[in-house]
Amino acid sequence: MAVLRNSMFQEILFPSDEDESLGSQGQLFLQKVLRHHLAPDSLVMNFPIVIFDFETTGLDSLRDRIIEIGAIKYVKGERVGDFSSLIKPEVPLPEIITKITGITEEMLEGQPAIEAVMPGFLQFIDKSVLVAHNAEFDMAFLRSAAQRQGYQIDYPCFCTLKMARQLLPDLESKNLDTLAKHYELSFAARHRSIGDCEVTGSVLNNLLRKEGLHLQQWKDFESVQVV
């Protein structure tokens, strides 16, 4: 227990009896809950912001798997760190995913499994506010992948797609390509995780500086949060 309390999981909440379960060998299995909450009146930009994006083998967070993680951390608007890794999944890579992302089976050969990558990613996002475009998709994959390793994720997260739908109702589409064109942004590596994070970060910055000036406290983000 002392190791856990002195690690990145020092704020883990040890579950009550009803949160404990027995594994296949009859051993007690302890779920680790990674939790970070914001008070309603918290100024969101006072916390580290992590823009993250996953490339996956498909759309089903229970059946499909993550093949690439990308994330960028901002503190007070300054980019302070990146996280990027290809991941070898235990399921086949569909051709359509290769066509969309450019990621091939050959690129994934020799890459680490998600079990080796997830602890480092959880360390990277610790005590941060998570942001993604269509965040419900990415959060579903994050929670599924983490749960398979014995973690429950309870972090604050909001969605730039939801923001764009609310703040730019007249824009024909709210995908990243259309939003980038709307704000006259340029980008190089779309449909790769870090590239999509860079675009999302620039879109978020524009939304907050222009149409979303009223978004300051966590309670202001209620309608675009992902829970």
ROSE-4610 file (N, C-alpha, C; in Angstrom, 1 decimal, always signed):
// ROSE-4610
residu = [M/M/M/A/A/A/V/V/V/L/L/L/R/R/R/N/N/N/S/S/S/M/M/M/F/F/F/Q/Q/Q/E/E/E/I/I/I/L/L/L/F/F/F/P/P/P/S/S/S/D/D/D/E/E/E/D/D/D/E/E/E/S/S/S/L/L/L/G/G/G/S/S/S/Q/Q/Q/G/G/G/Q/Q/Q/L/L/L/F/F/F/L/L/L/Q/Q/Q/K/K/K/V/V/V/L/L/L/R/R/R/H/H/H/H/H/H/L/L/L/A/A/A/P/P/P/D/D/D/S/S/S/L/L/L/V/V/V/M/M/M/N/N/N/F/F/F/P/P/P/I/I/I/V/V/V/I/I/I/F/F/F/D/D/D/F/F/F/E/E/E/T/T/T/T/T/T/G/G/G/L/L/L/D/D/D/S/S/S/L/L/L/R/R/R/D/D/D/R/R/R/I/I/I/I/I/I/E/E/E/I/I/I/G/G/G/A/A/A/I/I/I/K/K/K/Y/Y/Y/V/V/V/K/K/K/G/G/G/E/E/E/R/R/R/V/V/V/G/G/G/D/D/D/F/F/F/S/S/S/S/S/S/L/L/L/I/I/I/K/K/K/P/P/P/E/E/E/V/V/V/P/P/P/L/L/L/P/P/P/E/E/E/I/I/I/I/I/I/T/T/T/K/K/K/I/I/I/T/T/T/G/G/G/I/I/I/T/T/T/E/E/E/E/E/E/M/M/M/L/L/L/E/E/E/G/G/G/Q/Q/Q/P/P/P/A/A/A/I/I/I/E/E/E/A/A/A/V/V/V/M/M/M/P/P/P/G/G/G/F/F/F/L/L/L/Q/Q/Q/F/F/F/I/I/I/D/D/D/K/K/K/S/S/S/V/V/V/L/L/L/V/V/V/A/A/A/H/H/H/N/N/N/A/A/A/E/E/E/F/F/F/D/D/D/M/M/M/A/A/A/F/F/F/L/L/L/R/R/R/S/S/S/A/A/A/A/A/A/Q/Q/Q/R/R/R/Q/Q/Q/G/G/G/Y/Y/Y/Q/Q/Q/I/I/I/D/D/D/Y/Y/Y/P/P/P/C/C/C/F/F/F/C/C/C/T/T/T/L/L/L/K/K/K/M/M/M/A/A/A/R/R/R/Q/Q/Q/L/L/L/L/L/L/P/P/P/D/D/D/L/L/L/E/E/E/S/S/S/K/K/K/N/N/N/L/L/L/D/D/D/T/T/T/L/L/L/A/A/A/K/K/K/H/H/H/Y/Y/Y/E/E/E/L/L/L/S/S/S/F/F/F/A/A/A/A/A/A/R/R/R/H/H/H/R/R/R/S/S/S/I/I/I/G/G/G/D/D/D/C/C/C/E/E/E/V/V/V/T/T/T/G/G/G/S/S/S/V/V/V/L/L/L/N/N/N/N/N/N/L/L/L/L/L/L/R/R/R/K/K/K/E/E/E/G/G/G/L/L/L/H/H/H/L/L/L/Q/Q/Q/Q/Q/Q/W/W/W/K/K/K/D/D/D/F/F/F/E/E/E/S/S/S/V/V/V/Q/Q/Q/V/V/V/V/V/V]
num = [1/1/1/2/2/2/3/3/3/4/4/4/5/5/5/6/6/6/7/7/7/8/8/8/9/9/9/10/10/10/11/11/11/12/12/12/13/13/13/14/14/14/15/15/15/16/16/16/17/17/17/18/18/18/19/19/19/20/20/20/21/21/21/22/22/22/23/23/23/24/24/24/25/25/25/26/26/26/27/27/27/28/28/28/29/29/29/30/30/30/31/31/31/32/32/32/33/33/33/34/34/34/35/35/35/36/36/36/37/37/37/38/38/38/39/39/39/40/40/40/41/41/41/42/42/42/43/43/43/44/44/44/45/45/45/46/46/46/47/47/47/48/48/48/49/49/49/50/50/50/51/51/51/52/52/52/53/53/53/54/54/54/55/55/55/56/56/56/57/57/57/58/58/58/59/59/59/60/60/60/61/61/61/62/62/62/63/63/63/64/64/64/65/65/65/66/66/66/67/67/67/68/68/68/69/69/69/70/70/70/71/71/71/72/72/72/73/73/73/74/74/74/75/75/75/76/76/76/77/77/77/78/78/78/79/79/79/80/80/80/81/81/81/82/82/82/83/83/83/84/84/84/85/85/85/86/86/86/87/87/87/88/88/88/89/89/89/90/90/90/91/91/91/92/92/92/93/93/93/94/94/94/95/95/95/96/96/96/97/97/97/98/98/98/99/99/99/100/100/100/101/101/101/102/102/102/103/103/103/104/104/104/105/105/105/106/106/106/107/107/107/108/108/108/109/109/109/110/110/110/111/111/111/112/112/112/113/113/113/114/114/114/115/115/115/116/116/116/117/117/117/118/118/118/119/119/119/120/120/120/121/121/121/122/122/122/123/123/123/124/124/124/125/125/125/126/126/126/127/127/127/128/128/128/129/129/129/130/130/130/131/131/131/132/132/132/133/133/133/134/134/134/135/135/135/136/136/136/137/137/137/138/138/138/139/139/139/140/140/140/141/141/141/142/142/142/143/143/143/144/144/144/145/145/145/146/146/146/147/147/147/148/148/148/149/149/149/150/150/150/151/151/151/152/152/152/153/153/153/154/154/154/155/155/155/156/156/156/157/157/157/158/158/158/159/159/159/160/160/160/161/161/161/162/162/162/163/163/163/164/164/164/165/165/165/166/166/166/167/167/167/168/168/168/169/169/169/170/170/170/171/171/171/172/172/172/173/173/173/174/174/174/175/175/175/176/176/176/177/177/177/178/178/178/179/179/179/180/180/180/181/181/181/182/182/182/183/183/183/184/184/184/185/185/185/186/186/186/187/187/187/188/188/188/189/189/189/190/190/190/191/191/191/192/192/192/193/193/193/194/194/194/195/195/195/196/196/196/197/197/197/198/198/198/199/199/199/200/200/200/201/201/201/202/202/202/203/203/203/204/204/204/205/205/205/206/206/206/207/207/207/208/208/208/209/209/209/210/210/210/211/211/211/212/212/212/213/213/213/214/214/214/215/215/215/216/216/216/217/217/217/218/218/218/219/219/219/220/220/220/221/221/221/222/222/222/223/223/223/224/224/224/225/225/225/226/226/226/227/227/227]
x = [+0.8/+0.0/+0.9/+2.0/+2.9/+3.4/+3.7/+4.2/+3.1/+1.9/+0.8/+0.7/+0.7/+0.4/+1.5/+2.7/+3.8/+4.1/+3.2/+3.4/+2.4/+2.3/+1.3/-0.1/-0.3/-1.7/-1.9/-1.2/-1.3/-2.8/-3.6/-4.9/-5.9/-5.4/-6.3/-7.2/-8.5/-9.5/-9.6/-9.2/-9.4/-10.8/-11.3/-12.7/-13.3/-14.6/-15.3/-15.5/-16.1/-16.3/-17.0/-18.0/-18.8/-18.0/-16.9/-16.0/-15.0/-14.9/-13.9/-14.5/-13.7/-14.2/-13.2/-13.6/-12.8/-12.4/-11.1/-10.6/-10.8/-10.4/-10.7/-10.1/-9.0/-8.3/-8.8/-9.9/-10.5/-9.7/-8.8/-8.0/-8.8/-8.5/-9.2/-8.6/-9.4/-8.9/-9.3/-8.3/-8.5/-8.6/-9.7/-9.8/-9.2/-8.4/-7.8/-8.5/-9.0/-9.8/-8.9/-8.7/-7.9/-8.9/-8.9/-10.0/-9.4/-9.9/-9.5/-10.8/-11.3/-12.5/-12.2/-13.0/-12.9/-14.1/-13.9/-15.1/-15.8/-17.1/-17.8/-17.2/-16.7/-16.1/-14.7/-14.1/-12.7/-12.4/-11.4/-11.0/-10.3/-10.9/-10.4/-8.9/-8.6/-7.3/-6.2/-6.6/-5.5/-5.0/-5.6/-5.2/-4.5/-3.6/-3.0/-4.1/-4.0/-4.9/-4.2/-4.8/-4.2/-5.2/-4.8/-5.5/-5.0/-6.0/-5.6/-6.4/-5.8/-6.5/-6.0/-6.9/-6.6/-6.9/-6.0/-6.4/-6.6/-7.7/-8.1/-8.4/-8.7/-9.0/-10.4/-11.2/-12.7/-13.4/-14.7/-15.5/-16.0/-15.9/-16.4/-15.3/-15.5/-14.5/-14.4/-15.3/-15.2/-14.5/-14.7/-14.2/-12.9/-12.9/-11.7/-10.6/-9.5/-8.3/-7.6/-6.9/-6.1/-4.8/-4.5/-3.3/-2.3/-2.8/-1.9/-2.5/-1.6/-2.0/-1.2/-1.9/-1.2/-1.8/-1.0/-1.4/-0.5/-1.0/-0.2/-0.7/+0.3/-0.1/+0.2/-0.8/-0.6/-0.8/+0.1/+0.0/+0.0/-1.1/-1.3/-1.1/-1.6/-1.5/-0.2/+0.8/+2.1/+2.2/+2.7/+2.9/+4.1/+3.8/+4.9/+5.3/+4.6/+5.0/+4.1/+4.6/+3.9/+4.0/+3.0/+3.0/+2.6/+3.4/+3.1/+3.6/+2.7/+3.2/+2.3/+2.9/+2.1/+2.0/+0.9/+0.6/+0.2/+0.8/+0.5/-0.8/-1.9/-3.1/-3.2/-4.1/-4.2/-5.3/-5.8/-6.8/-6.3/-6.9/-6.4/-6.6/-5.8/-5.9/-6.7/-7.9/-8.7/-8.0/-8.2/-7.7/-8.2/-9.5/-10.1/-9.3/-8.9/-8.1/-6.8/-6.1/-4.9/-5.1/-6.2/-6.5/-6.7/-7.4/-7.7/-6.5/-5.7/-4.7/-3.3/-3.1/-1.8/-1.0/-1.6/-0.9/-1.0/+0.1/+0.1/+0.4/+0.1/+0.5/+2.0/+2.8/+4.3/+4.7/+4.0/+4.4/+4.1/+3.1/+2.8/+3.6/+4.3/+5.1/+6.3/+6.4/+7.5/+7.1/+5.9/+5.5/+5.0/+5.0/+4.6/+3.1/+2.8/+1.3/+0.8/-0.5/-1.2/-0.9/-0.6/-0.3/+1.0/+1.9/+3.2/+3.1/+2.1/+2.0/+1.1/+0.0/-1.0/-0.5/+0.3/+0.8/+1.5/+2.3/+2.9/+2.0/+0.9/-0.1/-0.9/-1.2/-2.0/-1.1/+0.2/+1.1/+1.0/+1.0/+1.1/-0.2/-1.4/-2.6/-3.0/-2.2/-2.6/-2.8/-3.9/-4.3/-4.5/-4.9/-5.1/-6.6/-7.0/-8.3/-8.1/-8.9/-8.8/-9.7/-9.2/-9.9/-9.7/-10.8/-10.7/-11.8/-11.6/-12.7/-13.5/-14.8/-15.6/-15.1/-15.0/-14.4/-15.1/-16.3/-17.0/-16.4/-16.0/-15.3/-14.0/-13.2/-11.8/-11.9/-12.8/-13.0/-13.5/-14.3/-14.8/-13.6/-12.7/-11.6/-10.6/-10.4/-9.5/-10.0/-11.3/-11.9/-11.8/-12.1/-12.1/-10.7/-9.7/-8.3/-7.8/-8.1/-7.7/-8.4/-9.6/-10.4/-9.8/-9.3/-8.7/-7.4/-6.9/-5.7/-5.9/-7.2/-7.6/-7.7/-7.8/-8.0/-9.4/-10.0/-11.2/-10.8/-11.2/-10.9/-12.0/-11.8/-12.8/-12.1/-11.9/-11.2/-12.1/-11.9/-12.7/-12.3/-13.3/-13.1/-14.2/-13.8/-14.8/-14.4/-15.4/-15.4/-15.4/-14.4/-14.4/-15.5/-15.9/-17.0/-18.3/-18.6/-19.8/-19.7/-18.5/-18.3/-18.6/-18.1/-18.3/-19.7/-20.4/-21.8/-22.6/-22.2/-23.0/-22.5/-21.2/-20.7/-20.7/-20.7/-20.7/-21.8/-23.1/-24.2/-24.4/-23.9/-24.1/-23.1/-22.0/-20.9/-21.4/-21.2/-21.8/-21.4/-20.2/-19.7/-18.9/-18.8/-18.0/-16.8/-16.4/-15.2/-14.0/-12.8/-11.6/-11.2/-11.4/-11.0/-11.7/-13.1/-13.9/-13.5/-13.3/-13.0/-11.6/-10.7/-9.4/-9.5/-10.3/-10.5/-11.1/-12.1/-12.9/-11.9/-11.0/-10.0/-8.7/-8.7/-7.5/-6.2/-6.4/-5.3/-4.7/-3.4/-2.7/-2.2/-2.2/-1.7/-1.2/-0.3/+0.3/-0.2/-0.3/-0.5/-1.9/-3.0/-4.3/-4.5/-5.4/-5.6/-4.5/-3.5/-2.5/-2.7/-2.4/-2.8/-2.3/-1.0/-0.4/-0.8/-0.9/-1.4/-2.8/-3.7/-5.1/-5.1/-4.2/-4.1/-3.7/-2.8/-2.3/-3.5/-4.2/-5.4/-6.4/-6.7/-7.7/-7.3/-6.0/-5.5/-5.7/-5.4/-5.5/-7.0/-7.9/-9.3/-9.8/-9.4/-9.8/-9.4/-8.2/-7.7/-8.5/-8.9/-9.7/-11.1/-11.7/-13.0/-13.1/-12.1/-12.0/-11.7/-11.0/-10.6/-11.7/-12.6/-13.5/-15.0/-15.6/-17.0/-17.2/-16.2/-16.3/-15.7/-15.7/-15.1/-15.8/-17.0/-17.8/-17.4/-16.6/-16.3/-15.0/-15.2/-14.1/-14.1/-15.2/-15.2/-15.7/-15.4/-15.8/-17.3/-18.1/-19.6/-20.0/-19.2/-19.5/-19.4/-18.6/-18.4/-19.4/-20.4/-21.2/-21.8/-22.3/-23.0/-22.0/-20.7/-19.8/-18.9/-19.2/-18.4/-18.8/-17.8/-18.1/-17.9/-18.9/-18.9/-18.9]
y = [-1.2/+0.0/+1.3/+1.2/+2.4/+2.8/+1.8/+2.1/+2.9/+2.4/+3.1/+4.5/+4.7/+6.0/+7.0/+6.6/+7.5/+7.6/+7.0/+7.1/+8.1/+8.0/+8.9/+8.6/+7.5/+7.1/+7.5/+8.5/+8.8/+9.2/+9.7/+10.1/+9.0/+7.8/+6.6/+6.4/+6.2/+5.9/+4.4/+3.8/+2.4/+2.0/+1.1/+0.9/+0.2/+0.4/-0.3/-1.8/-2.6/-4.0/-4.2/-3.4/-3.7/-3.4/-2.7/-2.4/-3.5/-4.5/-5.5/-6.7/-7.4/-8.6/-9.7/-10.9/-12.1/-12.4/-12.6/-13.0/-14.5/-14.9/-16.3/-17.3/-16.9/-17.9/-17.7/-16.9/-16.7/-15.7/-14.9/-13.9/-12.6/-11.8/-10.5/-9.6/-8.9/-8.0/-6.6/-5.7/-4.3/-3.4/-2.8/-1.8/-0.4/+0.2/+1.4/+2.6/+3.5/+4.6/+5.8/+6.3/+7.5/+8.6/+9.5/+10.5/+11.9/+12.8/+14.3/+15.1/+15.8/+16.6/+18.1/+18.9/+20.3/+20.9/+21.8/+22.5/+23.3/+23.5/+24.3/+25.7/+26.3/+27.7/+27.7/+26.5/+26.4/+27.1/+27.9/+28.5/+27.4/+26.9/+25.8/+26.0/+27.2/+27.4/+27.5/+27.4/+27.3/+25.9/+24.9/+23.5/+23.1/+22.2/+21.6/+21.1/+21.4/+20.9/+19.9/+18.7/+17.7/+17.4/+17.8/+17.4/+16.0/+15.1/+13.8/+13.2/+12.2/+11.6/+10.2/+9.3/+7.9/+7.5/+6.8/+6.0/+4.6/+4.0/+2.7/+1.8/+0.5/-0.5/-0.4/+0.4/+0.5/+1.4/+1.3/+2.3/+1.7/+0.4/-0.3/-0.3/+0.5/+0.6/-0.7/-1.6/-2.9/-4.0/-3.9/-4.9/-4.5/-3.2/-2.7/-2.2/-1.9/-1.6/-0.3/+0.3/+1.5/+1.1/+1.8/+1.6/+2.8/+3.9/+5.0/+6.0/+6.5/+7.5/+8.7/+9.9/+11.1/+12.1/+12.9/+13.9/+15.0/+16.2/+17.4/+18.1/+18.4/+19.1/+20.6/+21.4/+22.8/+23.3/+24.2/+24.9/+26.4/+27.0/+28.5/+28.8/+27.9/+28.1/+27.8/+27.4/+27.0/+25.5/+25.0/+23.6/+23.1/+22.2/+21.8/+20.4/+19.6/+18.2/+17.5/+16.4/+15.6/+14.1/+13.4/+11.9/+11.3/+10.4/+9.8/+8.3/+7.4/+6.0/+5.3/+4.5/+3.5/+2.3/+1.5/+0.4/-0.8/-2.0/-3.2/-3.8/-3.9/-4.4/-5.9/-6.5/-8.0/-8.4/-7.4/-7.7/-7.3/-7.8/-7.4/-6.0/-5.4/-4.0/-4.0/-3.4/-3.4/-2.5/-2.9/-2.1/-0.7/-0.5/+0.9/+1.8/+1.2/+2.1/+2.5/+1.6/+1.9/+3.0/+2.9/+4.0/+5.3/+5.3/+6.6/+7.2/+6.3/+6.8/+6.7/+5.8/+5.6/+4.6/+4.1/+3.2/+1.8/+1.1/-0.3/-1.3/-2.6/-3.7/-3.7/-3.3/-3.3/-2.3/-1.1/-0.1/-0.5/-1.4/-1.8/-3.0/-3.7/-4.8/-4.3/-4.9/-4.5/-3.4/-2.8/-1.7/-2.3/-1.5/-2.1/-2.3/-3.2/-3.5/-2.4/-2.3/-1.2/-1.3/-2.6/-2.8/-2.1/-1.9/-1.3/+0.3/+0.7/+2.2/+2.9/+2.2/+2.9/+3.5/+2.8/+3.5/+4.8/+4.9/+6.2/+7.2/+6.8/+7.8/+8.3/+7.4/+7.8/+8.8/+8.5/+9.5/+10.8/+10.8/+12.1/+12.9/+12.3/+13.0/+13.3/+12.8/+12.9/+14.4/+14.7/+16.0/+17.0/+16.6/+17.4/+17.4/+18.4/+18.5/+17.9/+16.9/+16.2/+16.9/+17.0/+17.6/+16.8/+16.5/+15.8/+16.3/+16.1/+16.4/+15.1/+15.2/+14.0/+13.1/+13.8/+13.2/+12.0/+11.8/+10.6/+9.4/+9.5/+8.3/+8.0/+9.0/+8.8/+8.4/+9.0/+8.6/+7.2/+6.8/+5.4/+4.4/+4.7/+3.8/+3.9/+5.1/+5.3/+4.5/+4.6/+3.9/+2.4/+1.9/+0.5/-0.1/+0.6/+0.2/+0.2/+1.2/+1.3/+0.3/+0.0/-0.9/-2.3/-2.7/-4.0/-4.1/-3.0/-3.1/-2.8/-2.7/-2.6/-1.2/-0.2/+1.2/+1.7/+2.5/+3.2/+4.7/+5.3/+6.7/+7.6/+8.6/+9.6/+11.0/+11.5/+12.8/+13.8/+15.1/+16.1/+16.1/+16.2/+16.1/+17.0/+17.7/+18.4/+18.2/+18.5/+18.1/+19.4/+19.5/+20.6/+20.5/+19.2/+19.1/+19.6/+19.3/+19.9/+21.4/+21.9/+23.4/+24.0/+23.4/+24.0/+23.9/+22.8/+22.8/+23.9/+24.2/+25.3/+26.7/+26.9/+28.2/+28.6/+27.6/+27.9/+27.2/+27.5/+26.7/+26.8/+27.9/+28.1/+27.5/+27.0/+26.4/+25.1/+24.8/+23.7/+22.4/+22.2/+21.0/+21.4/+20.5/+20.8/+19.8/+19.2/+18.3/+19.2/+18.6/+19.3/+20.0/+19.4/+20.0/+21.3/+21.3/+22.5/+23.5/+23.2/+24.1/+24.8/+24.0/+24.5/+25.5/+25.2/+26.1/+27.4/+27.2/+28.4/+29.4/+28.8/+29.7/+29.9/+29.5/+29.7/+29.1/+27.8/+27.1/+26.2/+25.9/+25.0/+23.8/+22.6/+21.5/+20.5/+19.5/+18.6/+17.2/+16.7/+15.2/+14.9/+15.2/+14.8/+13.3/+12.8/+11.4/+10.6/+11.3/+10.8/+11.5/+10.8/+11.3/+12.7/+12.8/+14.1/+15.2/+14.9/+15.9/+16.4/+15.4/+15.8/+16.6/+16.2/+17.0/+18.4/+18.6/+20.0/+20.8/+20.2/+21.0/+21.2/+20.2/+20.4/+21.5/+21.6/+22.6/+24.0/+24.1/+25.4/+25.8/+24.8/+25.1/+25.5/+24.8/+25.2/+26.6/+27.0/+28.3/+29.4/+29.1/+30.1/+30.2/+29.0/+29.0/+29.8/+29.6/+30.3/+31.8/+32.2/+33.6/+34.4/+33.7/+34.4/+34.1/+33.0/+32.8/+32.3/+31.8/+31.2/+32.0/+33.3/+34.1/+34.0/+33.5/+33.4/+32.1/+31.2/+29.9/+30.1/+30.2/+30.5/+29.5/+29.3/+28.4/+27.0/+26.0/+24.6/+24.5/+25.2/+25.2/+25.7/+26.6/+27.2/+26.1/+25.1/+24.0/+22.9/+23.0/+21.9/+21.2/+22.0/+21.5/+20.8/+21.0/+20.4/+19.3/+19.0/+18.1/+16.6/+15.7/+14.3/+13.6/+12.9/+12.2/+10.7]
z = [+0.0/+0.0/+0.0/+0.7/+0.8/-0.6/-1.4/-2.8/-3.6/-3.5/-4.2/-3.7/-2.4/-1.8/-2.2/-2.5/-2.8/-4.3/-5.1/-6.5/-7.1/-8.5/-9.2/-8.7/-8.0/-7.6/-6.1/-5.6/-4.2/-3.8/-4.9/-4.6/-4.9/-5.2/-5.4/-4.2/-4.5/-3.5/-3.4/-2.3/-2.1/-1.9/-2.7/-2.8/-1.6/-1.4/-0.3/-0.7/+0.2/-0.1/-1.4/-1.7/-2.9/-4.2/-4.0/-5.2/-5.4/-4.5/-4.6/-5.3/-6.1/-6.8/-6.7/-6.9/-6.9/-8.3/-8.5/-9.8/-10.1/-11.3/-11.7/-10.8/-10.0/-9.1/-7.7/-7.5/-6.2/-5.4/-6.0/-5.3/-5.3/-4.3/-4.2/-5.3/-6.1/-7.1/-6.7/-6.6/-6.1/-7.3/-7.5/-8.6/-8.1/-8.9/-8.6/-9.3/-8.5/-9.1/-9.2/-10.4/-10.6/-10.8/-9.8/-9.7/-9.6/-10.4/-10.3/-10.6/-9.6/-9.8/-9.7/-10.5/-10.4/-9.7/-8.8/-8.2/-9.3/-9.2/-10.2/-10.5/-9.5/-9.7/-10.0/-10.2/-10.6/-12.0/-12.1/-13.4/-14.2/-15.3/-16.0/-16.5/-16.9/-17.5/-16.4/-15.2/-14.1/-14.0/-14.6/-14.6/-15.9/-15.8/-17.0/-17.9/-19.2/-20.2/-21.1/-21.2/-22.1/-23.3/-24.4/-25.7/-26.1/-26.2/-26.6/-27.7/-28.4/-29.5/-29.7/-30.0/-30.3/-31.7/-32.3/-33.5/-33.1/-33.7/-33.2/-34.4/-34.1/-35.1/-35.6/-34.9/-35.3/-34.3/-34.3/-33.5/-32.2/-31.9/-30.8/-29.7/-28.6/-27.5/-26.8/-26.8/-26.1/-27.0/-28.3/-29.2/-29.8/-30.3/-31.0/-30.0/-30.6/-29.8/-30.3/-29.3/-29.7/-30.4/-31.5/-32.2/-32.2/-31.7/-31.5/-30.5/-29.6/-28.6/-28.9/-28.9/-29.0/-28.0/-27.4/-26.4/-26.3/-26.1/-25.9/-24.6/-23.7/-22.5/-22.6/-22.1/-22.1/-20.6/-20.2/-18.9/-19.2/-18.8/-19.0/-20.5/-21.4/-22.8/-23.4/-22.7/-23.2/-23.3/-24.5/-24.7/-23.9/-23.0/-22.1/-22.3/-23.0/-23.2/-24.1/-24.8/-25.7/-25.3/-25.7/-25.5/-26.8/-27.3/-28.6/-28.6/-29.0/-29.2/-30.1/-31.0/-31.7/-30.8/-31.0/-30.1/-31.0/-30.7/-31.4/-30.8/-31.5/-30.9/-31.0/-30.2/-30.3/-31.2/-32.0/-33.0/-34.4/-35.5/-36.8/-37.1/-38.0/-38.4/-39.7/-39.7/-41.0/-42.0/-43.3/-44.4/-44.4/-44.0/-44.1/-43.1/-41.9/-41.0/-41.5/-42.3/-42.9/-43.9/-44.7/-45.7/-45.0/-43.9/-43.2/-42.5/-41.8/-41.0/-41.6/-42.5/-43.1/-42.2/-41.1/-40.2/-40.8/-41.0/-41.6/-40.5/-40.9/-40.0/-39.8/-40.8/-40.7/-39.7/-39.7/-38.7/-37.3/-37.1/-35.7/-35.2/-36.1/-35.7/-34.8/-33.7/-32.8/-31.9/-32.0/-31.1/-29.8/-28.7/-27.4/-27.4/-26.5/-26.2/-25.4/-25.3/-24.6/-23.1/-22.6/-21.2/-20.8/-21.8/-21.5/-21.6/-22.4/-22.7/-21.8/-21.3/-20.6/-19.3/-18.5/-17.2/-17.5/-18.5/-18.8/-19.3/-20.0/-20.4/-19.2/-18.3/-17.1/-16.3/-16.2/-15.5/-16.2/-17.5/-18.3/-18.1/-18.0/-17.9/-16.4/-15.5/-14.0/-13.6/-13.0/-12.4/-13.5/-14.7/-15.8/-16.2/-17.0/-17.7/-19.1/-19.4/-20.7/-21.7/-23.0/-24.1/-25.3/-26.0/-27.3/-28.2/-29.5/-30.5/-30.7/-30.4/-30.2/-29.0/-27.9/-26.7/-26.2/-26.4/-25.9/-26.5/-27.8/-28.5/-27.8/-27.6/-27.0/-25.6/-24.8/-23.4/-23.3/-24.2/-24.1/-24.3/-25.2/-25.4/-24.3/-23.7/-22.6/-21.4/-21.1/-20.0/-20.2/-21.4/-21.6/-21.5/-22.1/-22.0/-20.6/-19.9/-18.5/-17.6/-17.8/-17.0/-17.2/-18.4/-18.6/-17.8/-17.4/-16.6/-15.1/-14.7/-13.3/-12.8/-13.8/-13.4/-13.8/-12.9/-13.3/-13.4/-14.5/-14.8/-14.5/-13.7/-13.3/-13.4/-14.6/-14.8/-15.5/-15.2/-15.9/-17.4/-18.3/-19.7/-20.4/-21.4/-22.3/-23.7/-24.6/-26.0/-26.9/-27.8/-28.7/-29.8/-30.1/-31.1/-30.5/-29.2/-28.6/-28.5/-28.2/-28.2/-29.5/-30.6/-31.9/-32.3/-32.0/-32.3/-31.6/-30.4/-29.7/-30.1/-30.3/-30.5/-32.0/-32.9/-34.3/-35.0/-34.6/-35.2/-36.7/-37.3/-38.7/-39.6/-39.0/-39.7/-40.3/-41.6/-42.3/-41.7/-41.2/-40.5/-39.3/-38.4/-37.2/-37.1/-38.2/-38.1/-38.1/-37.8/-37.6/-38.9/-40.0/-41.3/-41.5/-41.3/-41.5/-40.5/-39.3/-38.2/-38.5/-39.0/-39.3/-40.4/-41.4/-42.5/-42.1/-41.2/-40.7/-39.9/-39.2/-38.4/-39.2/-40.4/-41.3/-40.6/-40.2/-39.6/-40.6/-40.5/-41.4/-40.5/-41.1/-40.4/-41.4/-40.8/-41.7/-41.6/-40.4/-40.2/-39.6/-40.4/-40.0/-40.0/-39.1/-39.0/-38.4/-37.8/-36.9/-35.6/-34.5/-33.2/-32.9/-32.9/-32.6/-33.5/-34.8/-35.7/-35.4/-35.1/-34.7/-33.4/-32.5/-31.2/-31.5/-32.4/-32.7/-33.3/-34.2/-34.7/-33.7/-32.8/-31.8/-30.8/-30.5/-29.6/-30.2/-31.5/-32.1/-32.3/-32.6/-32.6/-31.2/-30.2/-28.8/-28.5/-28.8/-28.5/-29.2/-30.5/-31.2/-30.6/-30.3/-29.7/-28.4/-27.6/-26.3/-26.4/-27.4/-27.5/-28.3/-29.0/-29.8/-29.3/-29.9/-29.5/-28.1/-27.4/-26.1/-25.0/-25.1/-24.1/-22.7/-22.7/-21.5/-20.8/-21.4/-20.8/-19.9/-18.6/-17.7/-16.6/-15.9/-14.7/-15.2/-14.4/-14.8/-15.0/-14.2/-14.4/-15.7/-16.3/-17.6/-18.7/-18.5/-19.5/-19.3/-18.4/-18.1/-19.4/-20.3/-21.5/-22.5/-22.3/-23.2/-22.5/-21.3/-20.5/-21.0/-20.8/-21.0/-19.7/-19.3/-18.0/-18.1]
